[in-house]
Amino acid sequence: MKLVTFFAGAGGLDLGFSNAGFDVIWANEYDKSIWETYEKNHKGVYLDKRSITNVPTNEVPECDGIIGGPPCQSWSEAGAMRGIGDKRGQLFYDFIRILADKQPKFFLAENVSGMLLDTHKSALENIKNMFRECGYNLSFQMLNVSDYGVPQDRKRVFFVGYRSDLGIEFTFPQPTTLENKIPLSKAIGDLKDNVLAAQKGNITNGENCLVSNHEYMTGGFSTIYMSRNRVRSWDEVSFTIQAGGRHAPCHPQAPKFQFVEQNVRIFVPGKEDLYRRLSVRECARVQTFPDSFKFYYNNIADGYKMIGNAVPVRMANVLAKKILSDLSAVKTLQIPKINRWETVSSMIDNCVVAV
């Protein structure tokens, strides 16, 4: 089945779907710092480098599915929480615009759990309704990827829709590791050695890394970072891998931060040398990228950004396998093309701007 992707990033979703048997034929990504990584790891996939706002639907190939993760900063609990009131949040509309016109068999969209905050309630319901008005049976759920074989606490919301003429609805798979989560010891335990600190200015060590991308950001830790424990033990799953090296969890070789008072913690005295951020490769492992997937960057911050913004490959693969199984059992109906965007676009004015 042919697949088109938007907001592709490094391609965690793409790789998970490709490994499940989908044929990724076309991808869209606007951030030029990611282009080399995507193109060198997803050979044969055409990469469109325009903003989605400038992509006419007639230039998007015919496909069986459209997937993507519209930028999440606008919805994040850690960000400004502007939601649809932010231009990045409005990119959801362009995703829906193209979906409404192309009418593939299915779509999948992923975003942060911050979308569920009360301040975004009206905007979220409007987005759900637009997906339905596009002609899709919508399924929506928040998942913690640690329940599906990913060694990380990471809660994300997923929208999955099957075109209504197919007569089926997506049911989210049952957790596979609810009771037996994958610990850090299994995920990164073999990467204890050969790690390098970034060069001055957090410039990459490049080919000097014996294990590709096995290097970590240096520099101070902010008061916000030091307000919480940032160490998970070897027998635990990782904290969420975020899209920034400054917020990367500390390596499990270190003891957990010592509590001083509310919102103030310190490194355990005498153990300060053990506190380093997870390397780019360790973060990639936690996001379940294979070691053969190499990230290309000059400033190490771009490596962390690519990885933190990605959908974990294993989580994408679990969902992709279920979608492929569902669609393989359905006889596709031939339906006339309907311009649903005119109906859907009229709903945009009803969105509540969350600021």
C-alpha positions as CSV (number, residue, x, y, z in Angstrom):
1,M,0.0,0.0,0.0
2,K,1.3,3.4,-1.0
3,L,1.9,6.0,1.7
4,V,2.4,9.8,1.8
5,T,3.8,11.5,4.9
6,F,3.7,15.1,6.1
7,F,5.8,16.7,8.8
8,A,8.1,13.7,8.2
9,G,11.0,14.9,10.4
10,A,13.7,12.2,10.6
11,G,11.0,9.6,9.7
12,G,10.2,7.6,12.8
13,L,6.6,7.1,11.6
14,D,7.8,6.4,8.0
15,L,10.3,3.7,9.1
16,G,7.7,2.0,11.4
17,F,5.2,1.9,8.5
18,S,7.8,0.8,6.0
19,N,8.9,-2.0,8.3
20,A,5.3,-3.2,8.5
21,G,5.0,-3.5,4.7
22,F,3.8,0.0,3.5
23,D,5.5,1.6,0.5
24,V,6.4,5.2,1.4
25,I,6.5,7.0,-1.9
26,W,6.5,10.7,-1.0
27,A,7.3,12.8,2.1
28,N,7.1,16.4,3.1
29,E,9.4,18.2,5.5
30,Y,10.1,21.9,5.7
31,D,13.0,22.0,8.1
32,K,16.2,22.0,6.1
33,S,18.3,20.8,9.1
34,I,16.6,17.4,8.7
35,W,16.7,17.0,4.9
36,E,20.1,15.1,4.8
37,T,19.1,12.7,7.5
38,Y,15.8,11.9,5.9
39,E,17.1,11.5,2.4
40,K,20.1,9.3,3.4
41,N,18.0,7.0,5.6
42,H,14.9,6.7,3.3
43,K,16.4,6.1,-0.1
44,G,14.0,6.1,-3.0
45,V,11.4,8.3,-1.2
46,Y,10.8,11.7,-2.9
47,L,11.2,14.5,-0.3
48,D,9.1,17.6,-0.9
49,K,10.8,20.5,0.9
50,R,8.0,23.1,0.9
51,S,5.8,24.2,3.8
52,I,2.6,22.2,3.7
53,T,0.8,25.5,3.4
54,N,2.3,25.8,-0.1
55,V,1.6,22.3,-1.3
56,P,-1.4,22.1,-3.7
57,T,-3.3,18.8,-3.3
58,N,-3.0,18.0,-7.0
59,E,0.8,17.7,-6.5
60,V,0.4,15.1,-3.8
61,P,0.5,11.6,-5.3
62,E,-2.4,9.3,-5.1
63,C,-2.0,7.0,-2.1
64,D,-3.7,4.5,0.2
65,G,-2.8,6.4,3.3
66,I,-1.6,9.8,4.7
67,I,0.3,10.0,8.0
68,G,2.0,12.7,9.9
69,G,2.7,14.5,13.2
70,P,1.8,18.2,12.8
71,P,4.1,20.4,15.0
72,C,3.3,20.0,18.7
73,Q,4.8,23.0,20.4
74,S,1.6,24.9,20.3
75,W,-0.2,22.2,22.2
76,S,2.5,21.3,24.7
77,E,2.1,21.6,28.4
78,A,5.7,22.8,28.5
79,G,5.1,25.5,25.8
80,A,2.9,28.5,25.4
81,M,-0.2,26.2,25.0
82,R,-1.6,28.5,22.3
83,G,-3.1,25.5,20.3
84,I,-5.1,26.6,17.2
85,G,-4.3,30.2,18.1
86,D,-0.7,29.6,17.0
87,K,0.3,29.3,13.3
88,R,2.0,26.0,14.0
89,G,-1.2,24.6,15.5
90,Q,-3.1,25.8,12.4
91,L,-1.0,23.5,10.3
92,F,-3.4,20.8,11.4
93,Y,-5.9,22.4,8.9
94,D,-3.5,22.0,6.0
95,F,-3.2,18.3,6.9
96,I,-7.0,18.0,6.9
97,R,-7.2,20.1,3.7
98,I,-5.1,17.6,1.8
99,L,-6.8,14.6,3.4
100,A,-10.2,15.9,2.4
101,D,-9.2,16.3,-1.2
102,K,-7.1,13.1,-1.7
103,Q,-9.5,10.7,0.1
104,P,-7.0,7.9,0.9
105,K,-8.2,4.7,2.6
106,F,-6.9,5.9,6.0
107,F,-5.0,8.5,7.8
108,L,-3.0,8.7,11.0
109,A,-2.0,11.9,12.9
110,E,0.0,12.1,16.1
111,N,0.4,14.9,18.7
112,V,1.2,15.6,22.3
113,S,-1.0,14.8,25.2
114,G,-1.3,18.6,25.9
115,M,-4.1,18.6,23.3
116,L,-6.3,17.1,26.0
117,L,-6.0,20.1,28.3
118,D,-9.2,22.0,29.0
119,T,-7.9,25.1,27.4
120,H,-7.9,23.3,24.0
121,K,-11.2,21.4,24.4
122,S,-13.2,23.3,21.9
123,A,-10.4,23.4,19.3
124,L,-9.8,19.6,19.7
125,E,-13.5,18.8,19.2
126,N,-13.5,20.9,16.1
127,I,-10.5,19.1,14.7
128,K,-12.2,15.7,15.4
129,N,-15.4,16.9,13.7
130,M,-13.4,18.0,10.7
131,F,-11.8,14.6,10.3
132,R,-15.3,13.1,10.4
133,E,-16.7,15.6,7.9
134,C,-13.8,14.6,5.6
135,G,-15.6,11.2,5.3
136,Y,-13.7,9.2,7.9
137,N,-14.7,7.0,10.9
138,L,-12.4,8.5,13.5
139,S,-10.7,6.7,16.4
140,F,-8.9,8.8,19.0
141,Q,-6.8,7.7,22.0
142,M,-3.9,8.7,24.2
143,L,-1.2,6.0,24.5
144,N,1.9,5.6,26.6
145,V,4.4,4.1,24.3
146,S,6.1,2.3,27.1
147,D,3.1,-0.1,27.0
148,Y,4.1,-1.1,23.5
149,G,7.7,-2.1,23.8
150,V,9.3,1.4,23.8
151,P,11.7,2.0,26.7
152,Q,10.3,5.4,27.6
153,D,7.4,7.1,29.3
154,R,5.9,9.1,26.5
155,K,2.2,9.9,26.3
156,R,0.9,10.9,22.9
157,V,-2.5,11.2,21.3
158,F,-3.3,9.4,18.0
159,F,-6.0,10.1,15.5
160,V,-6.7,7.2,13.1
161,G,-9.4,7.2,10.5
162,Y,-10.7,4.8,8.0
163,R,-12.7,6.1,5.0
164,S,-16.3,5.7,5.9
165,D,-17.2,3.7,2.7
166,L,-14.9,0.9,3.9
167,G,-17.4,0.2,6.7
168,I,-14.8,-0.4,9.5
169,E,-13.4,1.5,12.5
170,F,-9.9,1.3,13.9
171,T,-9.5,-0.3,17.3
172,F,-6.3,0.5,19.1
173,P,-4.1,-2.6,19.8
174,Q,-3.9,-3.9,23.3
175,P,-0.6,-3.1,25.2
176,T,2.1,-5.6,24.8
177,T,4.4,-4.5,27.6
178,L,2.0,-3.1,30.2
179,E,3.4,-5.3,32.9
180,N,6.9,-6.0,31.5
181,K,8.2,-2.7,30.3
182,I,11.6,-2.5,28.5
183,P,14.2,-1.1,30.9
184,L,17.1,1.2,30.1
185,S,19.5,-1.7,30.8
186,K,18.1,-3.5,27.8
187,A,17.8,-0.5,25.6
188,I,21.2,1.2,26.1
189,G,23.2,-1.1,28.5
190,D,25.7,-2.0,25.8
191,L,26.5,1.7,25.1
192,K,28.4,2.4,28.3
193,D,31.7,2.8,26.5
194,N,33.1,4.9,23.7
195,V,30.8,7.9,24.3
196,L,32.2,11.3,23.5
197,A,31.5,14.7,24.8
198,A,30.6,17.2,22.0
199,Q,33.3,19.5,20.8
200,K,33.5,23.1,21.8
201,G,30.2,24.9,21.0
202,N,28.5,21.5,21.0
203,I,29.8,20.7,17.5
204,T,29.7,17.1,16.5
205,N,32.6,14.7,16.6
206,G,31.5,13.3,13.3
207,E,33.3,10.3,12.1
208,N,35.4,10.2,15.3
209,C,32.4,8.6,17.0
210,L,33.2,4.8,17.1
211,V,29.4,4.3,17.4
212,S,27.5,6.7,15.1
213,N,26.0,9.7,17.0
214,H,27.3,8.4,20.4
215,E,28.0,11.8,21.7
216,Y,26.4,14.1,24.2
217,M,25.7,17.8,24.7
218,T,27.8,19.6,27.2
219,G,27.1,22.8,29.2
220,G,25.3,23.9,32.3
221,F,21.9,22.7,33.6
222,S,19.2,25.2,34.1
223,T,17.3,25.8,37.3
224,I,14.2,24.4,35.6
225,Y,16.2,21.2,34.8
226,M,17.4,21.0,38.4
227,S,13.9,21.4,39.8
228,R,13.2,17.7,39.2
229,N,15.0,14.4,39.3
230,R,16.2,13.7,35.8
231,V,17.7,10.3,36.3
232,R,15.9,7.0,35.7
233,S,17.6,3.8,37.0
234,W,18.8,1.0,34.8
235,D,15.7,-1.1,35.7
236,E,13.3,1.7,34.7
237,V,12.1,3.1,31.4
238,S,13.5,6.5,30.4
239,F,11.8,9.8,30.9
240,T,10.3,11.3,27.7
241,I,12.9,12.1,25.1
242,Q,12.3,15.8,24.3
243,A,13.2,17.8,21.2
244,G,16.2,19.5,22.8
245,G,19.5,18.4,24.2
246,R,19.3,20.8,27.2
247,H,16.3,18.7,28.4
248,A,17.8,15.2,27.7
249,P,17.6,12.9,30.7
250,C,20.7,12.1,32.6
251,H,22.4,8.7,32.1
252,P,21.4,6.0,34.5
253,Q,25.0,5.6,35.7
254,A,24.3,8.5,38.0
255,P,22.3,8.4,41.3
256,K,19.0,10.2,41.3
257,F,19.1,13.9,42.1
258,Q,19.1,14.8,45.8
259,F,16.1,16.7,47.1
260,V,16.8,20.0,48.8
261,E,13.4,21.7,48.8
262,Q,10.4,22.1,46.6
263,N,11.6,22.7,43.0
264,V,15.3,22.5,44.0
265,R,17.5,19.4,43.6
266,I,21.2,18.9,43.3
267,F,23.7,16.3,42.1
268,V,24.7,13.9,44.9
269,P,27.9,15.4,46.4
270,G,31.0,13.5,45.3
271,K,29.2,11.9,42.3
272,E,29.0,15.0,40.1
273,D,31.2,13.4,37.4
274,L,28.5,10.8,36.7
275,Y,25.9,13.2,35.6
276,R,25.9,13.5,31.8
277,R,23.1,13.8,29.4
278,L,22.1,10.7,27.3
279,S,24.0,10.7,24.1
280,V,22.2,11.3,20.7
281,R,22.6,7.6,20.0
282,E,21.2,6.6,23.4
283,C,18.2,8.9,22.8
284,A,17.7,7.3,19.4
285,R,17.8,3.8,21.0
286,V,15.1,4.9,23.5
287,Q,13.1,6.1,20.5
288,T,13.7,2.6,19.0
289,F,15.6,3.8,15.9
290,P,18.0,1.1,14.8
291,D,21.7,1.7,15.0
292,S,21.9,1.6,11.2
293,F,19.9,4.8,11.1
294,K,22.5,7.6,11.2
295,F,21.6,11.2,12.1
296,Y,23.4,14.0,10.2
297,Y,24.1,17.4,11.8
298,N,26.8,19.8,12.6
299,N,25.5,21.2,15.9
300,I,24.6,18.3,18.2
301,A,21.4,20.2,19.2
302,D,19.9,19.3,15.8
303,G,20.4,15.6,16.5
304,Y,18.5,15.8,19.7
305,K,15.8,17.8,18.0
306,M,15.2,15.3,15.2
307,I,15.0,12.4,17.6
308,G,12.8,14.1,20.2
309,N,10.3,15.2,17.6
310,A,10.0,11.7,16.1
311,V,7.3,9.1,16.7
312,P,9.1,6.0,18.2
313,V,9.6,3.5,15.4
314,R,8.3,0.6,17.4
315,M,5.1,2.4,18.3
316,A,4.5,3.4,14.7
317,N,5.1,-0.2,13.6
318,V,2.5,-1.6,16.1
319,L,-0.1,0.8,14.7
320,A,0.9,0.2,11.1
321,K,0.6,-3.6,11.4
322,K,-2.9,-3.2,12.8
323,I,-3.9,-0.8,10.0
324,L,-2.4,-3.1,7.3
325,S,-4.3,-6.1,8.7
326,D,-7.6,-4.3,8.8
327,L,-7.3,-2.9,5.3
328,S,-6.1,-6.2,3.8
329,A,-9.4,-7.8,4.9
330,V,-11.6,-5.2,3.3
331,K,-12.6,-5.0,-0.3
332,T,-12.1,-1.5,-1.5
333,L,-15.2,0.2,-2.9
334,Q,-14.9,2.5,-5.9
335,I,-16.4,5.8,-4.8
336,P,-16.7,9.1,-6.7
337,K,-14.4,11.9,-5.7
338,I,-16.1,14.4,-3.5
339,N,-14.8,17.9,-2.7
340,R,-15.2,17.7,1.1
341,W,-12.9,20.6,1.8
342,E,-15.5,23.2,1.1
343,T,-17.7,21.7,3.8
344,V,-14.8,21.2,6.2
345,S,-13.3,24.6,5.7
346,S,-16.5,26.3,6.8
347,M,-15.9,24.9,10.3
348,I,-12.6,26.6,10.8
349,D,-14.2,29.9,11.8
350,N,-15.9,28.1,14.7
351,C,-12.6,27.1,16.3
352,V,-11.9,28.6,19.7
353,V,-8.6,30.4,19.7
354,A,-6.7,29.1,22.8
355,V,-4.2,31.6,24.0
